[in-house]
Amino acid sequence: MFKNIKPFIVMDILKKASAFEDAIHLEIGEPDLAPSSKVLKAINSALEKGYFGYTEAKGLRALREAIATHYKYFYNVDVSPERIIVTTGSSGGFSLVFGLLEGKKVALQDPGYPCYENIAYAFDKSVVKIPVCEDTNFQITKEHLKNIDFDLLLISSVSNPTGVVYDESNLKDIVEFCRKNNKVFVCDEIYHGLVYDKSIKTALSFDDNVFVVNSFSKFFCMPGFRIGWIIAPQKYVEDIERLSQNMFISAPILSQYAAVEAFDYNYLNFVVDTFRQRRDFLYNELKNIFDIPAKPEGAFYIWANVSKYGMKSKEFCDFIFEKTKVAITPGIDFGTNKTDDFVRFSFAKDISQLKEAVVRIKNML
Ligand SMILES: Cc1ncc(COP(=O)(O)O)c(C=O)c1O
């Protein structure tokens, strides 16, 4: 199965582009904003207090309580801290969920976040790809699910690379389908908070027996802290805890102390407003140059069809980089379903850089 694991192309592009001082990095999906100053104070204070050890595998009680309080405040959903497991980013969370899955078949959307597939292979799972297109606004629906054989379904809402937020009624139908048919359902909610035009519900609003995976990497602007969380159905909590003890011992302690202070909603409002302005600017500019089938409703990506320029995705990205030093990610990083026609722009950069990127691309095209 390891031979199936493909490189994460965006990381290769980042490496190549980093050699050029004048490069504009619209390839990478990582916020450029700092976390709240409260987070920075908390990590300094933890350092001064000499907190250098492990924590219990599920994570600091104070952090799990802070996460539970966030669910009440943000979604009006009650979650017991007992069901929360702090992880090394959501990436650590997927490893734990796949690691305890008894079944073999993982269903994923195509295009979708590429690491899901590769982590699944690392745990000797097989992957069932569900092609999603404009007809369902790039969402899996229960109609897709009726026609495939799978044990676990993992979706991301908000989705990477399309920025699509699953419609509430569709998400509810999917959750119900999985419950009725005894399938494990996992919702990656890492981009929650970064939603621009509508409100969003956690999958936990519809059913307690789903897995929610989340992280401090995006909305909370803490990608390098490597800290995230899982909310697991009660019946899996003990198993996850045991697996987590063995695989990770614990998430980094300094990051855990820092994350306790991350729910600083004044600052987080500033973060979402900043990204909304960037989305508005870049979308309005790029829609005149490319065909953009889904206006991004969240996250910080634009999924643009470049086929009218007569090049395939990688060729187009190489061409744009060579001529303009604007780095973007080829669609083929996200699957095989028409992905050669697409590229992904990330707007996790200051608006002045987005403006400069647009000028360079327009001049060149
Ligand atoms: C949809 C999605 N899920 C998960 C991750 C992994 O994030 P982390 O491990 O930093 O939480 C990313 C990173 O880009 C992502 O886009």
The ligand as a Gaussian input file, in Angstrom:
#p B3LYP/6-31G(d) Opt

LIG

0 1
 C       -9.036000      20.035000       4.555000
 C       -7.809000      19.938000       5.400000
 N       -7.798000      19.082000       6.422000
 C       -6.699000      18.933000       7.187000
 C       -5.545000      19.666000       6.968000
 C       -4.349000      19.420000       7.848000
 O       -4.171000      20.392000       8.788000
 P       -3.462000      20.254000      10.210000
 O       -2.806000      18.919000      10.292000
 O       -2.485000      21.379000      10.249000
 O       -4.544000      20.406000      11.227000
 C       -5.517000      20.590000       5.927000
 C       -4.313000      21.378000       5.651000
 O       -4.191000      22.114000       4.703000
 C       -6.679000      20.723000       5.119000
 O       -6.737000      21.579000       4.094000

